[in-house]
Amino acid sequence: MSTPNAVGRPTPITAATVRQRPTSMPVHKYRPYEAVEIPDRTWPGNRITKAPRWLSTDLRDGNQALIDPMSPARKRAMFDLLVSMGYKEIEVGFPASGETDFAFVRSIIEEGAIPEDVTISVLTQAREELIERTVESLRGAARASVHLYNATAPTFRRVVFRGSKEQIRQIAVDGTRLVMEYADKILGDETVFGYQYSPEIFTDTELDFALEVCESVMDVWQPEEGREIILNLPATVERSTPSTHADRFEWMSRNLSRREYVCLSVHPHNDRGTAVAAAELALMAGADRIEGCLFGQGERTGNVDLVTLGMNLFSQGVDPQIDFSQIDEIRRTAEYCNQMEVHPRHPYVGDLVYTSFSGSHQDAIKKGFDAMEADAAAQGPGVTVDDLEWAVPYLPIDPKDVGRSYEAVIRVNSQSGKGGVAYVLKNDHKLDLPRRMQIEFSKIIQAKTDAEGGEVTPREIWGIFEDEYLPTPDNAWGRITLRSAQTSTSSDGTDTLTVEAAVDGAETVLTGTGNGPISAFFDALAAVGVDARLLDYTEHTMSEGASAQAASYIECAIDGKVLWGIGIDANTTRASLKAVVSAVNRATR
């Protein structure tokens, strides 16, 4: 509370009354970033009106940052996800770094996994034996490029390479020439081949020297009509404000010769927490392409987040040309592949990002939905909310556009599940668990990992799931075993259910009535002392065709416990009854 002044009124807070104190932190160890002199810079007045070219480096830059690098199966799942989302340029590895990356590149080529309009890229350092091995990994590819890099910044020239500017420039020139020679020697006419060069640590490299090295590389590659070169200017370590990053791109874009044949590429990292802004401002400053990873995966603070960048465009009415319509499925796959969870506050995809806890926020959102429905009705028959410009307070986009609904998010916002576990069950066993069931089962998996440590494999996950929800003849458990069931419906709509079952080891016939088979089954179970109430129910088919099976998921309150059960059967009614039995048996296990 402020102190009254001489006339009895509180003293106002001003800059003079708020005094920040110097700290003891050693600020003298660090120097400010260098500004770029462009008095007539144009980027501040530009707008992003179309999608850039995108390159995903999840399988290279993202993978190399993982504590447990992706297995071949996880790599393939990530590659297939990126292709399905619409990425046309994918950096698939560093094949000269070891047999694992080399074998993966060969596998997607030899198995025909690469669509004809997708270009794969591989990274190499500028050493001849690495370049040869890198180009060899691409043999037989329809569309491929080699990405060569060498560090050009002063600290690296002095400390790491102990070389002069001329020596560093010559590394880039010689590396480019070797890439061309080995591509001509190893790759046939069936490969559409491209080249990318990165002056690594561009953010710390003198602009005139970065330009000199890039020009020398182009002198060797000779870009021209139909023969582009990709010059990637990486913020290997983010050093400056996004505005200075944009200045550096505008300066390079203005001063590069043969600019019309250059694809100028952005590769921001997130050390200052502003990688997304740096990428967007670089596009405004003349960049053509962005390299990054889904959800910002990458070393230290990560690469720039391709999902946030794409969804930012979408939220402004610009088609990102990447499909984010099933964002939870994308997240589950990424979590499975990376074995890392996406933060619940992560833009556009986190569990909590469309949820408001404040009562005033919730009220405003409700009024926004009501207003949109009223506006749609006022425009006449057949007009829906989806036909209108989105305008709901606190929600930058309609959650339904990415496979969410506001109500569904509220139901899960108190806790988050394990996306990798959900992915394994859906990908390997076609089971799409409801979100609350994901949370329930993830706690069971977590208990196992806490007790035993180590990784839980997909096979183990399925074994635990079967043991918990789906007893088998070899592992029978529970009070009730369903034998058969028959239903009949009376003229007033009441269903009568007759169930033959084994209850506590004794063959029994149970009969119940209700407004559906599940309700009637609950009524029948009361005869054997089971007090059950339905909370939620969902089902889906697991495949197509006449022999398709259905999976039913039921959330029940059973004798004071809230539990999920699952049933799988070709008959949907029998599947739902099995789900009830699963939940009931779990309640007494």
C-alpha positions as CSV (number, residue, x, y, z in Angstrom):
1,M,0.0,0.0,0.0
2,S,1.3,3.4,-0.9
3,T,2.1,6.0,1.9
4,P,-0.2,9.1,2.2
5,N,1.5,12.3,1.1
6,A,1.3,15.6,2.9
7,V,-2.3,16.3,1.9
8,G,-3.5,12.9,2.8
9,R,-3.5,11.4,-0.7
10,P,-1.6,8.2,-1.7
11,T,1.8,8.8,-3.3
12,P,1.5,7.8,-7.0
13,I,3.8,5.1,-8.4
14,T,6.2,6.6,-11.0
15,A,9.5,5.6,-12.6
16,A,11.2,7.6,-9.9
17,T,9.7,5.5,-7.1
18,V,10.4,2.1,-8.8
19,R,14.2,1.6,-8.6
20,Q,15.8,-1.6,-10.0
21,R,19.0,-2.5,-8.3
22,P,22.2,-3.7,-10.0
23,T,23.0,-7.4,-9.5
24,S,26.3,-9.2,-8.8
25,M,26.0,-11.2,-12.0
26,P,29.2,-11.0,-14.2
27,V,27.7,-9.0,-17.1
28,H,31.1,-7.8,-18.1
29,K,31.8,-11.3,-19.7
30,Y,29.3,-10.7,-22.5
31,R,29.2,-8.3,-25.4
32,P,26.1,-7.0,-27.1
33,Y,25.2,-8.1,-30.6
34,E,26.3,-6.0,-33.5
35,A,23.7,-3.9,-35.3
36,V,23.4,-4.0,-39.1
37,E,23.5,-0.6,-40.9
38,I,20.5,-0.6,-43.3
39,P,19.0,2.9,-43.1
40,D,16.5,2.1,-45.9
41,R,15.5,-1.4,-44.6
42,T,12.3,-2.5,-46.2
43,W,11.3,-5.6,-44.1
44,P,9.3,-3.8,-41.4
45,G,6.7,-2.8,-43.9
46,N,6.3,-6.3,-45.5
47,R,3.7,-8.9,-44.7
48,I,3.8,-12.7,-45.0
49,T,1.1,-13.5,-47.6
50,K,2.0,-17.0,-48.7
51,A,3.7,-20.1,-47.2
52,P,7.4,-20.5,-47.5
53,R,9.1,-23.6,-48.6
54,W,9.5,-25.9,-45.6
55,L,12.2,-28.4,-44.6
56,S,11.8,-30.7,-41.7
57,T,15.0,-31.6,-40.0
58,D,13.3,-33.8,-37.3
59,L,15.2,-36.9,-38.5
60,R,18.6,-35.1,-38.4
61,D,18.9,-32.1,-36.2
62,G,16.0,-33.2,-34.0
63,N,17.2,-36.8,-33.7
64,Q,20.7,-35.9,-32.9
65,A,19.5,-34.0,-29.8
66,L,17.7,-36.9,-28.2
67,I,19.0,-38.7,-25.2
68,D,17.8,-41.9,-26.8
69,P,18.0,-41.4,-30.6
70,M,15.2,-42.8,-32.6
71,S,15.1,-46.5,-33.4
72,P,14.5,-47.5,-37.1
73,A,10.8,-48.0,-36.3
74,R,10.5,-44.6,-34.7
75,K,12.4,-42.9,-37.6
76,R,10.1,-44.5,-40.1
77,A,7.0,-43.4,-38.1
78,M,8.4,-39.8,-38.1
79,F,9.2,-39.9,-41.8
80,D,5.7,-41.2,-42.7
81,L,4.1,-38.5,-40.5
82,L,6.0,-35.7,-42.2
83,V,5.1,-37.0,-45.6
84,S,1.4,-37.3,-44.6
85,M,1.4,-33.7,-43.3
86,G,2.7,-32.5,-46.7
87,Y,6.4,-31.7,-46.2
88,K,8.1,-31.8,-49.5
89,E,11.7,-31.4,-48.3
90,I,12.9,-33.6,-45.5
91,E,16.4,-33.9,-44.1
92,V,16.6,-37.6,-43.3
93,G,19.9,-37.9,-41.6
94,F,23.7,-37.6,-41.4
95,P,24.5,-40.9,-43.2
96,A,28.3,-40.6,-42.8
97,S,28.0,-40.3,-39.1
98,G,27.3,-44.1,-38.6
99,E,25.6,-47.2,-39.9
100,T,22.2,-46.4,-38.3
101,D,21.6,-43.2,-40.3
102,F,23.1,-44.7,-43.5
103,A,20.9,-47.8,-43.2
104,F,17.8,-45.6,-42.7
105,V,18.4,-43.6,-45.8
106,R,18.9,-46.7,-47.8
107,S,15.7,-48.3,-46.4
108,I,13.4,-45.5,-47.4
109,I,14.9,-45.5,-50.9
110,E,14.9,-49.2,-51.4
111,E,11.4,-49.7,-49.9
112,G,9.9,-47.0,-52.1
113,A,8.7,-45.0,-49.1
114,I,9.6,-41.6,-50.7
115,P,6.7,-40.1,-52.8
116,E,7.8,-38.8,-56.2
117,D,7.3,-35.2,-55.2
118,V,9.3,-35.3,-52.0
119,T,13.0,-34.4,-51.9
120,I,15.2,-36.0,-49.2
121,S,18.2,-34.2,-47.9
122,V,21.3,-35.5,-46.2
123,L,24.0,-33.6,-44.2
124,T,27.7,-33.8,-44.4
125,Q,30.8,-32.1,-43.3
126,A,33.4,-31.0,-45.9
127,R,35.7,-34.0,-45.7
128,E,36.1,-36.2,-48.8
129,E,35.5,-39.6,-47.2
130,L,32.3,-38.3,-45.5
131,I,31.1,-36.7,-48.8
132,E,31.6,-39.9,-50.7
133,R,29.7,-41.9,-48.1
134,T,27.0,-39.3,-48.0
135,V,26.4,-39.3,-51.8
136,E,26.6,-43.2,-51.8
137,S,23.6,-43.3,-49.4
138,L,21.5,-41.5,-52.1
139,R,22.1,-44.1,-54.8
140,G,18.7,-44.8,-56.5
141,A,16.8,-41.8,-55.0
142,A,14.5,-40.0,-57.3
143,R,15.0,-36.5,-55.7
144,A,17.8,-35.8,-53.3
145,S,20.1,-33.1,-52.2
146,V,23.3,-32.9,-50.2
147,H,23.7,-30.3,-47.5
148,L,27.3,-29.3,-46.8
149,Y,28.4,-27.0,-44.0
150,N,31.4,-25.6,-42.3
151,A,31.7,-23.1,-39.5
152,T,32.7,-19.6,-40.5
153,A,32.5,-17.6,-37.3
154,P,35.6,-15.9,-35.8
155,T,35.6,-17.9,-32.5
156,F,35.5,-21.2,-34.5
157,R,38.2,-20.0,-36.9
158,R,40.4,-19.1,-33.9
159,V,39.6,-21.8,-31.4
160,V,38.3,-24.8,-33.2
161,F,40.0,-24.8,-36.7
162,R,42.8,-22.4,-36.0
163,G,42.6,-21.3,-39.6
164,S,42.5,-18.1,-41.6
165,K,39.5,-16.7,-43.4
166,E,41.0,-18.0,-46.7
167,Q,41.5,-21.5,-45.3
168,I,37.9,-21.6,-44.1
169,R,36.6,-20.3,-47.5
170,Q,38.7,-22.9,-49.2
171,I,37.1,-25.7,-47.1
172,A,33.7,-24.6,-48.4
173,V,34.9,-24.4,-52.0
174,D,36.7,-27.8,-52.0
175,G,33.7,-29.4,-50.3
176,T,31.3,-28.1,-52.9
177,R,33.6,-29.4,-55.7
178,L,33.8,-32.8,-54.1
179,V,30.0,-33.0,-53.7
180,M,29.6,-32.3,-57.5
181,E,32.3,-34.9,-58.4
182,Y,30.8,-37.7,-56.4
183,A,27.3,-36.9,-57.4
184,D,28.4,-37.2,-61.1
185,K,30.2,-40.4,-60.3
186,I,27.6,-42.2,-58.1
187,L,24.2,-40.9,-59.0
188,G,22.6,-41.6,-62.4
189,D,20.3,-39.6,-64.5
190,E,17.3,-40.9,-62.6
191,T,18.2,-38.7,-59.6
192,V,17.1,-35.1,-59.6
193,F,20.0,-33.7,-57.6
194,G,20.3,-30.5,-55.6
195,Y,22.9,-28.8,-53.4
196,Q,22.7,-26.8,-50.1
197,Y,25.5,-24.9,-48.4
198,S,25.5,-23.5,-44.8
199,P,28.0,-21.1,-43.4
200,E,27.5,-22.4,-39.9
201,I,27.3,-20.0,-37.0
202,F,26.1,-17.4,-39.5
203,T,24.8,-15.3,-36.7
204,D,28.3,-14.7,-35.4
205,T,30.0,-14.5,-38.8
206,E,31.0,-11.1,-40.3
207,L,28.4,-10.4,-43.0
208,D,31.0,-9.5,-45.6
209,F,32.8,-12.8,-45.0
210,A,29.6,-14.8,-45.0
211,L,28.8,-13.2,-48.4
212,E,32.3,-13.9,-49.7
213,V,32.1,-17.6,-48.8
214,C,28.7,-18.0,-50.3
215,E,29.8,-16.3,-53.5
216,S,32.8,-18.6,-53.7
217,V,30.6,-21.7,-53.3
218,M,28.3,-20.4,-56.0
219,D,31.2,-19.8,-58.3
220,V,31.8,-23.6,-58.1
221,W,28.1,-24.7,-58.3
222,Q,27.2,-22.2,-61.0
223,P,23.5,-21.6,-60.2
224,E,21.4,-20.7,-63.2
225,E,17.9,-21.2,-64.6
226,G,16.8,-24.7,-63.6
227,R,19.9,-25.1,-61.3
228,E,19.2,-23.4,-58.0
229,I,21.4,-23.4,-55.0
230,I,20.1,-23.4,-51.4
231,L,22.1,-21.0,-49.2
232,N,21.1,-21.7,-45.6
233,L,22.0,-19.1,-43.1
234,P,21.7,-20.8,-39.7
235,A,21.2,-19.1,-36.4
236,T,23.2,-22.1,-34.9
237,V,23.1,-20.1,-31.7
238,E,20.5,-17.4,-31.4
239,R,22.5,-14.2,-30.6
240,S,20.4,-11.2,-31.4
241,T,16.9,-9.8,-31.5
242,P,14.7,-11.0,-34.3
243,S,14.9,-7.5,-35.9
244,T,18.6,-7.8,-36.2
245,H,18.3,-11.3,-37.6
246,A,16.0,-9.8,-40.2
247,D,18.5,-7.1,-41.0
248,R,21.1,-9.7,-41.7
249,F,18.8,-11.5,-44.1
250,E,17.9,-8.3,-45.9
251,W,21.6,-7.4,-46.2
252,M,22.5,-10.8,-47.6
253,S,19.5,-10.9,-49.9
254,R,20.4,-7.5,-51.4
255,N,24.1,-8.3,-51.8
256,L,24.0,-11.9,-53.2
257,S,24.7,-12.1,-56.9
258,R,22.5,-14.5,-58.9
259,R,19.8,-13.9,-56.3
260,E,17.1,-15.2,-58.6
261,Y,18.7,-18.6,-58.6
262,V,19.2,-18.8,-54.8
263,C,16.8,-20.3,-52.3
264,L,17.6,-18.3,-49.2
265,S,16.9,-20.6,-46.2
266,V,16.4,-19.8,-42.5
267,H,17.5,-22.2,-39.8
268,P,16.8,-20.5,-36.4
269,H,17.6,-22.0,-33.0
270,N,15.8,-20.8,-29.9
271,D,18.5,-19.8,-27.4
272,R,16.9,-16.4,-26.8
273,G,13.4,-17.8,-27.0
274,T,12.6,-15.9,-30.1
275,A,13.2,-18.4,-32.9
276,V,9.6,-18.2,-34.3
277,A,9.8,-14.4,-34.5
278,A,13.3,-14.5,-36.0
279,A,12.0,-16.9,-38.7
280,E,8.9,-14.8,-39.5
281,L,10.9,-11.6,-39.7
282,A,13.5,-13.3,-41.9
283,L,10.7,-14.2,-44.4
284,M,9.7,-10.5,-44.4
285,A,13.3,-9.7,-45.1
286,G,13.5,-11.9,-48.2
287,A,14.1,-15.5,-47.1
288,D,12.4,-18.2,-49.2
289,R,12.5,-21.3,-46.9
290,I,12.4,-22.3,-43.3
291,E,14.2,-25.3,-41.7
292,G,12.9,-26.6,-38.3
293,C,11.4,-29.3,-36.3
294,L,7.9,-30.3,-35.1
295,F,7.2,-28.6,-31.7
296,G,10.7,-27.1,-31.7
297,Q,12.6,-30.3,-31.0
298,G,16.4,-29.9,-31.2
299,E,19.6,-29.3,-29.3
300,R,19.8,-27.0,-26.3
301,T,16.6,-24.9,-26.5
302,G,15.6,-26.5,-29.8
303,N,15.1,-25.6,-33.4
304,V,12.4,-23.3,-34.6
305,D,8.9,-24.8,-34.2
306,L,7.4,-25.7,-37.6
307,V,4.0,-26.3,-36.1
308,T,3.8,-22.9,-34.5
309,L,5.0,-21.2,-37.7
310,G,2.5,-23.0,-39.8
311,M,-0.4,-22.4,-37.5
312,N,0.6,-18.8,-37.2
313,L,0.0,-18.5,-40.9
314,F,-3.3,-20.4,-40.7
315,S,-4.5,-18.1,-38.0
316,Q,-3.9,-15.1,-40.4
317,G,-5.9,-16.7,-43.2
318,V,-2.7,-17.9,-45.1
319,D,-2.7,-21.6,-46.1
320,P,0.5,-23.1,-44.6
321,Q,0.3,-25.9,-47.2
322,I,0.9,-28.3,-44.3
323,D,-2.0,-30.3,-42.8
324,F,-2.4,-29.7,-39.0
325,S,-6.1,-30.7,-38.9
326,Q,-5.4,-33.7,-36.6
327,I,-2.9,-32.0,-34.3
328,D,-3.3,-34.5,-31.4
329,E,-2.4,-37.4,-33.7
330,I,0.7,-35.4,-34.8
331,R,1.6,-34.7,-31.2
332,R,1.2,-38.4,-30.2
333,T,3.4,-39.6,-33.1
334,A,6.1,-37.0,-32.3
335,E,6.0,-37.9,-28.6
336,Y,6.4,-41.6,-29.5
337,C,9.2,-40.9,-31.9
338,N,11.1,-38.5,-29.7
339,Q,10.2,-40.1,-26.4
340,M,9.6,-36.6,-25.1
341,E,6.3,-35.0,-24.1
342,V,5.0,-31.8,-25.6
343,H,4.4,-29.1,-22.9
344,P,0.7,-28.6,-22.0
345,R,1.1,-24.9,-22.7
346,H,2.8,-25.4,-26.1
347,P,1.1,-23.1,-28.7
348,Y,-1.8,-24.6,-30.6
349,V,-1.3,-28.2,-29.4
350,G,-0.8,-28.3,-25.6
351,D,-3.5,-29.9,-23.5
352,L,-4.3,-26.5,-21.9
353,V,-4.0,-24.0,-24.8
354,Y,-7.7,-23.7,-25.6
355,T,-8.8,-23.9,-21.9
356,S,-9.6,-20.9,-19.7
357,F,-9.8,-21.3,-15.9
358,S,-10.8,-17.7,-15.3
359,G,-14.6,-17.4,-14.9
360,S,-14.6,-14.1,-16.8
361,H,-12.7,-15.7,-19.7
362,Q,-15.1,-18.6,-19.8
363,D,-18.1,-16.3,-19.8
364,A,-16.6,-14.3,-22.7
365,I,-15.9,-17.4,-24.7
366,K,-19.5,-18.7,-24.2
367,K,-20.8,-15.4,-25.3
368,G,-18.6,-15.5,-28.4
369,F,-19.9,-18.9,-29.4
370,D,-23.5,-17.7,-28.8
371,A,-22.9,-14.6,-31.0
372,M,-21.4,-16.6,-33.8
373,E,-24.3,-19.0,-33.8
374,A,-26.7,-16.1,-33.9
375,D,-24.8,-14.4,-36.7
376,A,-24.9,-17.6,-38.8
377,A,-28.7,-18.0,-38.2
378,A,-29.2,-14.4,-39.2
379,Q,-27.5,-15.0,-42.6
380,G,-30.1,-17.5,-43.6
381,P,-30.7,-21.3,-44.0
382,G,-27.6,-23.4,-44.6
383,V,-25.1,-20.9,-43.2
384,T,-23.1,-22.3,-40.3
385,V,-20.5,-21.0,-37.9
386,D,-17.8,-22.5,-40.2
387,D,-18.8,-20.1,-43.0
388,L,-18.1,-17.0,-40.9
389,E,-14.9,-15.2,-39.9
390,W,-13.8,-16.6,-36.6
391,A,-14.4,-14.2,-33.7
392,V,-14.4,-15.8,-30.3
393,P,-12.7,-14.1,-27.4
394,Y,-9.5,-15.8,-26.0
395,L,-9.5,-18.4,-28.8
396,P,-7.2,-17.3,-31.6
397,I,-8.4,-20.2,-33.8
398,D,-11.4,-22.6,-33.7
399,P,-10.2,-25.7,-31.9
400,K,-12.3,-27.8,-34.2
401,D,-10.0,-26.9,-37.1
402,V,-7.2,-28.9,-35.5
403,G,-9.4,-31.8,-34.3
404,R,-10.2,-30.3,-30.9
405,S,-13.4,-29.0,-29.3
406,Y,-13.5,-26.6,-26.4
407,E,-15.6,-28.9,-24.3
408,A,-13.3,-31.9,-25.0
409,V,-10.3,-29.8,-23.9
410,I,-12.0,-28.9,-20.6
411,R,-12.5,-32.5,-19.8
412,V,-8.7,-33.2,-19.9
413,N,-7.1,-30.1,-18.7
414,S,-6.4,-31.2,-15.2
415,Q,-3.8,-33.8,-16.3
416,S,-2.1,-34.9,-19.4
417,G,-1.6,-38.5,-20.8
418,K,1.3,-40.2,-22.3
419,G,1.2,-39.6,-26.1
420,G,3.7,-42.3,-26.9
421,V,1.6,-45.0,-25.1
422,A,-1.5,-43.8,-27.0
423,Y,0.4,-43.8,-30.3
424,V,1.6,-47.4,-29.8
425,L,-1.9,-48.7,-29.1
426,K,-3.5,-46.9,-32.0
427,N,-0.7,-47.5,-34.5
428,D,0.0,-51.2,-33.6
429,H,-3.5,-52.3,-32.4
430,K,-5.9,-49.9,-34.0
431,L,-7.2,-48.8,-30.5
432,D,-8.0,-45.1,-30.3
433,L,-8.4,-44.7,-26.5
434,P,-10.6,-41.9,-25.2
435,R,-8.5,-39.2,-23.6
436,R,-9.5,-40.0,-20.0
437,M,-8.7,-43.7,-20.6
438,Q,-5.3,-42.6,-22.0
439,I,-4.7,-40.9,-18.7
440,E,-5.9,-43.9,-16.7
441,F,-3.7,-46.3,-18.5
442,S,-0.6,-44.0,-18.6
443,K,-0.6,-44.1,-14.8
444,I,-0.4,-47.9,-14.9
445,I,2.6,-47.7,-17.3
446,Q,4.2,-45.0,-15.2
447,A,3.9,-47.2,-12.1
448,K,5.7,-49.9,-14.0
449,T,8.5,-47.6,-15.2
450,D,8.9,-46.1,-11.7
451,A,9.2,-49.6,-10.1
452,E,11.4,-51.2,-12.7
453,G,13.1,-48.4,-14.6
454,G,14.2,-48.6,-18.2
455,E,12.2,-48.4,-21.4
456,V,8.8,-50.0,-21.9
457,T,8.7,-51.5,-25.4
458,P,5.5,-51.6,-27.6
459,R,5.2,-55.3,-26.9
460,E,5.4,-54.8,-23.2
461,I,2.8,-52.0,-23.4
462,W,0.4,-54.3,-25.2
463,G,1.0,-57.0,-22.7
464,I,0.3,-54.7,-19.8
465,F,-2.9,-53.4,-21.6
466,E,-4.2,-56.9,-22.1
467,D,-3.5,-57.9,-18.6
468,E,-5.3,-54.8,-17.3
469,Y,-8.3,-54.7,-19.6
470,L,-8.6,-57.8,-21.8
471,P,-8.2,-61.1,-19.9
472,T,-7.2,-64.0,-22.1
473,P,-7.7,-67.8,-21.7
474,D,-4.1,-68.0,-20.6
475,N,-4.6,-65.1,-18.1
476,A,-8.2,-65.3,-17.0
477,W,-9.2,-63.1,-14.1
478,G,-12.3,-61.3,-12.7
479,R,-15.7,-62.3,-11.3
480,I,-17.5,-62.5,-14.6
481,T,-17.0,-64.2,-17.9
482,L,-19.5,-63.5,-20.6
483,R,-20.8,-66.5,-22.5
484,S,-23.7,-65.2,-24.7
485,A,-26.4,-62.5,-24.7
486,Q,-29.8,-62.0,-26.3
487,T,-31.9,-58.8,-26.4
488,S,-35.5,-58.1,-27.1
489,T,-37.4,-54.8,-27.3
490,S,-40.9,-54.3,-26.2
491,S,-43.5,-52.1,-27.8
492,D,-42.7,-49.3,-25.3
493,G,-39.0,-49.3,-26.2
494,T,-37.8,-51.2,-23.2
495,D,-34.9,-53.6,-23.8
496,T,-34.7,-56.9,-22.0
497,L,-31.3,-58.6,-21.9
498,T,-30.6,-62.2,-21.0
499,V,-27.0,-63.0,-20.4
500,E,-25.4,-66.4,-19.9
501,A,-22.2,-65.9,-17.9
502,A,-19.9,-67.5,-15.3
503,V,-20.1,-65.5,-12.1
504,D,-17.6,-66.3,-9.4
505,G,-17.0,-69.6,-11.2
506,A,-20.6,-70.7,-11.3
507,E,-22.6,-70.7,-14.6
508,T,-25.4,-68.2,-14.3
509,V,-28.2,-66.6,-16.3
510,L,-28.7,-62.9,-15.6
511,T,-31.7,-60.9,-16.8
512,G,-32.2,-57.1,-16.8
513,T,-34.2,-54.4,-18.4
514,G,-33.4,-50.8,-19.4
515,N,-33.5,-48.2,-22.2
516,G,-30.7,-50.1,-24.1
517,P,-28.5,-53.1,-23.8
518,I,-25.9,-51.4,-21.5
519,S,-28.6,-50.1,-19.2
520,A,-30.2,-53.5,-19.1
521,F,-26.9,-55.2,-18.3
522,F,-26.3,-52.8,-15.4
523,D,-29.8,-53.8,-14.1
524,A,-28.9,-57.5,-14.5
525,L,-25.6,-57.1,-12.7
526,A,-27.4,-55.7,-9.6
527,A,-28.6,-59.3,-9.0
528,V,-25.0,-60.3,-8.3
529,G,-24.3,-57.3,-6.1
530,V,-22.7,-55.0,-8.7
531,D,-23.7,-51.3,-8.4
532,A,-22.7,-49.8,-11.7
533,R,-23.5,-46.5,-13.4
534,L,-22.5,-45.4,-16.9
535,L,-20.4,-42.2,-17.2
536,D,-19.1,-42.2,-20.8
537,Y,-19.3,-44.5,-23.8
538,T,-17.6,-44.4,-27.2
539,E,-16.9,-46.9,-29.9
540,H,-15.1,-47.2,-33.3
541,T,-14.5,-49.8,-35.9
542,M,-11.0,-51.2,-36.0
543,S,-10.9,-52.0,-39.7
544,E,-13.1,-52.0,-42.8
545,G,-15.2,-54.8,-44.4
546,A,-17.7,-57.5,-43.3
547,S,-15.3,-59.0,-40.8
548,A,-14.5,-55.7,-39.1
549,Q,-14.3,-55.7,-35.4
550,A,-15.5,-52.9,-33.1
551,A,-13.9,-51.5,-30.0
552,S,-16.1,-50.2,-27.3
553,Y,-14.9,-48.1,-24.4
554,I,-17.0,-47.6,-21.3
555,E,-16.3,-45.4,-18.2
556,C,-18.3,-46.6,-15.2
557,A,-18.8,-45.7,-11.6
558,I,-18.7,-49.2,-9.9
559,D,-19.2,-49.4,-6.2
560,G,-17.7,-45.9,-5.8
561,K,-14.8,-46.5,-8.1
562,V,-14.5,-44.8,-11.6
563,L,-13.0,-47.2,-14.1
564,W,-12.7,-47.7,-17.8
565,G,-13.4,-51.0,-19.6
566,I,-12.9,-52.1,-23.1
567,G,-14.5,-54.7,-25.3
568,I,-13.6,-56.0,-28.7
569,D,-16.0,-58.0,-30.9
570,A,-17.4,-58.1,-34.4
571,N,-20.8,-57.4,-32.9
572,T,-21.1,-53.9,-31.4
573,T,-23.6,-54.8,-28.7
574,R,-21.4,-57.7,-27.6
575,A,-18.4,-55.4,-27.6
576,S,-20.1,-52.9,-25.3
577,L,-21.2,-55.7,-22.9
578,K,-17.6,-57.0,-22.9
579,A,-16.5,-53.4,-22.0
580,V,-18.8,-53.4,-19.0
581,V,-17.5,-56.8,-17.9
582,S,-13.9,-55.4,-18.3
583,A,-14.7,-52.5,-16.0
584,V,-16.6,-54.6,-13.5
585,N,-13.9,-57.2,-13.2
586,R,-11.2,-54.5,-12.7
587,A,-13.3,-53.0,-9.9
588,T,-12.8,-56.2,-7.8
589,R,-9.4,-57.3,-9.0
